[in-house]
Amino acid sequence: MRTITEHQPAPHPAALRYAAEYRDGRLGRREFLTRATALGMGAGAACGLIGVSARGALAQDHGAGTHGGTLRIQMDLKAMKEPRRFDWSELANFCRGWLEYLVEYNRDGTLRGMLLEDWEASDDASTYTLHLRRGVRWNNGDPFIAEDVAHNFALWCDESVAGNSMATRMTPLIDPATGRLRAGAVEILDDHTLQLHLATPSVAIIADISDYPAAVVHRSFNGGDPVENPLGTGPFLPEHYDTGLRGALVRNAGHDWWGSDAGAYLDRIEFVDLGTDPSSWLAAAEGGEIDMLYQTTGDFIDLFDAIGMSRSETVTAATLAVRFNQDSPPFDARDVRRAIQMAVDNGVVLELGYDDRGAPGENHHVAPLHPEYADIGPPRHDPEAAREMLASAGHGDTVFELISLDDSWQSASCDAVAAQMRDAGMRVERAILPGATFWNDWMAFPFSATEWNMRPLGVQVLALAYRTDGAWNETAFSNAEFDALLAEANSLADVDARRAVMARLQEILRDEGVLIQPYWRAVFRHFRPHVRNAGIHPTFEMHLYKYWLES
Amino acid sequence: MPGFVIRRLGTMLLTALCLTFIVFALTNMQPRLETLAKTQGSARMSDAEVQSWLAREGFDRPMLERYGEWLGVVPGWTREQADGTLRGRCIDRAGDAAAGTRCGVLQGYWGSSTRFNAEVGAVIGARLGATGMLMLWVVIVMVPSALAIGVLAGMREGSRTDRSLSTVSIVSTATPEYVSGVIFIALFASSTFGLSPLLREWGLMEANTLFLGNARSAMDRITFWNFTLPVMTIAMYGMGYIARMTRASMAEVMTQQYIRTARLKGASFPAVVLRHALRNALIAPFTVIMLQFPWLLNGVVIVEVLFSYPGFGWALVEGASNNDIELLLACSVVAVIVVLATQLISDIGYAWLNPRIRVG
């Protein structure tokens, strides 16, 4: 094995192909950057390949800020957990003050090395070499070394920990016999270099370790509440965290943070949990009690505009999945699912349910935003045919119950679905459940709507939600051909080759009538005009070190 | 008298026991436990993971036994984990030495709140303190103004003052908090609607809004700006009610023979009202005021949630929506104590004010 001291990666062959695709107009800039950086290129080098100024492309993240000030953010503060068990982005957002990530998914679609300087993938996407950033220290003075990273992979791969959400992402590194990190899967080459040996190829592994439960903890960490012993590499320290009430981060003056020449501008960041009712957020914002929201939804977008706050917006691959559970009759019959799908015009759901803030979906849960998205055309909308199909399946008079969460846009979207089903002559009832009840049974409801946040790559959601053994498979969809094709797609570094497979995967999902996926959401956040560089992130990540205040 | 107080305390204990058992039974129904597991473990756990979580946290044993543990009459559960360490109700709190001991309400341990990730005693203490401040200000605003309105209205029954003050009190008591709170926020705490834009336009106000429609900052520092609306919302409702009672009582007293005698012997009208009528007229409202306290404690639920003020009512709602078992149990004990204690004080005080009644 070679020892790497000065690292100068050659462009990955696939990255060169992406650059050609970008020049042909087959790949957008954002998709190009996601793909190229996922293969191990630095964002700067990737920009160089397509002749875009790296400075211009990255300026939005690196605008020089003014130091000082306190930022007050409205955000839910749920009971803290250890990072790999995070089930809400909010938990991670607080810990981002002192826990950093190997790789960061940026608003513009790039993956940027944080604790990694860079990384390389083998051609078949089964071996990854990770180069650690040098000069990084923990806030107790320890140097950040490969042993830390290996320890984190071991934590992430431990399936015996209930609710370990990283374990579902780390499958290629886990030994199925023990449910733990496979011996030899993570190889330490030297203090600053590691190699990952994947059992099955995966193009998603770098994107996976940028996800919010992948916060990097110290090699001595072994579970527990990260706030109690805030040992991390980041520039802030928690002052207090009162679940359900408030929390505060302060800049860690005694810590020499590796990125301090371009970030960590704020002196203090306060979080306030104002409950789930946006009208109390509005009241607090009007009184000047908060500077920034976690997210603004529905009618409140216009209301926050009206009180003079700045709006930030980004298109995402986040969606609402109005899905059928195929274990529950009558949804075990494909024709029933297909008929309901055909009765619904997704554009209408977008307009009525989400105020046209987004783009219509195509019932297969792969977004045009994803690099491997294949255009297989819009879904068929034909209420007449739907009625006949349902009648011939023997369910013309069946009463369907569509369940949704008591969240305004989710229930409005489901109302729009139900109304269109009624227009097609179907009998539908609606049920709206409060959060606690809804999340208790969300996987088992026969016919309900679930909010899905986005992943950077199309294959990631498919693996999580529609593979037979997917951790969050709420549709009970099980299809051998689909599973095999998905495995194949995961090993294809060539995006065109993968797109051909994706086309088939998307068709299977749609032909089997797995879900009505009405739209891709745009997400919004409001902040007071003096808050800078705090635009909403497609996956709700808060890169606190980038935020600053204009004095 | 001592016998009366002891009987009342006995009632209190029995009521608390019954109520907590009912709350315990309701919060320990299987679907509620699954909710708890999912909020505590992971929102998206599978059914098998939920079961293993419940077992690991000691929820898989008979309900009566666990109720006994909460009371502190049964030793807390202990269980060996997969990695050989001991876990249990008392061990989590006091270390391995506590294995096999009792730790419950009798030992002064109220359990731990799953919603707030802290000991229930500390949570309830802090939240009751916040509600105490709210109630204090409500009483300071509500009682004097209600009595003043009632006395003014009742001293000349049927007069124009009586009619207009009665209308005000009926309107205020007929408006529930969830209506008046919303109206207040719209009128006084919006920068684009109601009074605030007008005041700003006329140059009478610098701030964005007249009052703050969210009382979270009152947790640290109570100001006129952040506390007026929640206090007014609660006070308005109770004020009308007490004023009506005072007015009725006052009007009745004013028709008594001794009042007429006092007038005939030449006492001025204010002297008659203050010296002769007032004390007798306040007996009935005193009971009403005392009975307002338990109502305040429960009535603040709406206002505290509406203004996101983290008091007792807010904690109760948070506990209920997250099935925080031990927090809810403690809340019910507090509610029982407050209701019965104020009734006790009201009975004793009534006897003190009215010599015709004797307690015992």
Interface residues (C-beta under 8 A of the other chain):
Chain A: A79 M80 R85 D87 W88 S160 A162 G163 S165 D242 T243 G244 L245 V272 L274 G275 S280 L282 A283 A284 E286 G287 G288 E289 A306 I307 G308 P434 G435 A436 T437 W439 N440 W442 M443 A471 W472
Chain B: P31 E34 T35 K38 T39 Q40 G41 S42 A43 R44 M45 S46 E49 S52 W53 R56 A82 T114 R115 F116 N117 A118 I185 A189 S190 S191 T192 N208 T209 L212 G213 N214 R216 S217 M219 W225 N226 V305 L306 F307 S308 P310 E318 S321 N322 N323
